[in-house]
């Protein structure tokens, strides 16, 4: 999604066959070891408000950029039903 939004991003492969999702470095980002996870280095709030569980990162990016999700309550609700 970052690519479609034109946002800079870096992919870090998490090899679940090796148990990378349980490494301390990954757990610092995603305490429940859920994939995908994102780190927003330019968050709208003082702390990173993005829960790292799927599809929450995609919802967060859509709301942050104002794209891919209607801002009207009804439309946003319908998109949330479809995504979640």
Steps between C-alpha positions, in 0.01 A plus 500: 500500500788739568598470136149591380498797738842620384639468853860398561532153650748227571409132502655276761438131438372310805577131452240314704677172421793624709278658763600858413163622631616407852831687486531791746547749214169401344315473831603860573291600197225240527468370858246238392731389215238583237592550136490739318631771728591857418699771671394852416795735538274799434190423708217747543512449878795524739522122518454237230122442513497215252409160639722263303238233436359441154299678357549783750816637328308541175212676674748728680676597176169561322381730779835676534519583130127552442499249214329166434237554769202736505499759778121489532386279786283268289761451226781450749291244687428308180871492410586382853247216469653395172863519620461355847 
